[in-house]
Amino acid sequence: MPITVLVVDDSGFFRRRVCELIETDPRLKAIGTASNGREAIEKTLTLKPDVITMDYEMPVMDGISAVREIMAKQPTPVLMFSSLTHEGARVTLDALEAGAVDYLPKNFEDISRHLEKMAKVLCERLITVAKSGVGQTNKKAPRTQTISKPSAIAKPSSEGRLSLAERIAARRENAKKSQQQLQLDRATAKANLAPAPKPKPQPRHFSLLAIGTSTGGPMALQTVLTQLPANFPAPIVLIQHMPSTFTGAFAERLNSLCKISVREAKDGDQLRPGLALLAPGGMQMMVDRRNGGTVRVFAGDERLNYKPSVDVTFGSAAKVYPGKVLGVILTGMGSDGKEGARILKETGSVVWSQDEVSSVIYGMPMAIAKAGLADEIINLADISSKLISDVT
């Protein structure tokens, strides 16, 4: 069955265009449209789409308010459309915090001039967002195996017509079954006991903490970084796949929320404990050994798929701080970071990856885990406390 999409926008032209783009892919089906946030909520409750495209600025109710209410009433993956401006970035980050999974630039010119390209980008993104896991527990009950427990003495309906000997035999059989069930329950409980906790690793000195992420990353980074103390002992570099107009606003947001300092990196910025440098969108960021450790920010090779690229930053960090880097891969599409993590491991550094259950998109962390590069696979909720306890 195709993935069903609800298209929400106050522009009739944009709604029609998006529906046309969706219908170019047989894996998708536009099942409805809405012209404001309130209508979007109503259509979500009645149509139960697999994924929603959502505009921000609409009459009656804006997109962020609609996303919040949808997540409360009928959790559904949402792809936001945003403008490529500083204000658009701020609004998009608010939408992601409200529960949206990902975003795409809203560009009428691109839709008109590059219809085929836009169709491909939109459809692939919708399919990925639909698979994010948001709301799936509401759509499909979890498969659980239950074992019914017979009563200690089960009376057959015809017991009154049985002889005394037959009734005694039936009761003995029921008692035997109850005992077997009790033994089964005990064995199951024993098997389900949590394994003995692993010995707590000794804190280790790292010269650099490098974190790479993509889809779902803004909120994952916010979750991790807001828990770190102001005196966190290692410098931090952040690589988030994000447009150039977004990274400045994202760094400002993190800086306002975190105890550590966060800012968009500039060429020549010095690495220091308690400071996180976010790679600018559309640029590459490398670690340099000059002046005790700095970053280089440059345009980079146009042939690289990602700008910024986790592989580029991780690989440079491995050369500057061999064996002294902690690389962390969080939620995201694709496999950017895998080769960089391989280089880190070859020099003796440590790599962590986020686990599947807490990832919005289990792509980048899965690539690390499948390649056998993860020293530890950790739930997002536990990464901050582990960083605090394991890094000196």
Buried (B, 14 or more C-beta within 10 A) or exposed (E): EBBBBBBBBBBEEBBBBBBEBBBBBEEBBBBBBBBBBBBBBEBBEEBBBBBBBBBBEBEEBBBBBBBBBBBEEBBBBBBBBBBBEEEBBBBBBBBBBBBBBBBBBBBEEEBEEEBEEBBBBBBEBBBBBBBBBBBBEEEEEEEEEEEEEEEEEBEEEEEEEEEEEEBEEBBEEBBEBBEEBEEEEEEEEEEEEEEEEEEEEEEEEBBBBBBBBBBBBBBBBBBBBBBBEEEBBBBBBBBBBBBBBBBBBBBBBBBEEBEBBBBBBEEEBEBEEBBBBBBBBBBBBBBBEEEEBBBBBEEBEEEEEBBBBBBBBBBBBBBBBBEBBBBBBBBBBBBBBBBBBBBBBEBEBBBBBBBBEBBBBBBBBBBBBEBEBBBBBBEBEBBBEBBBEBBE
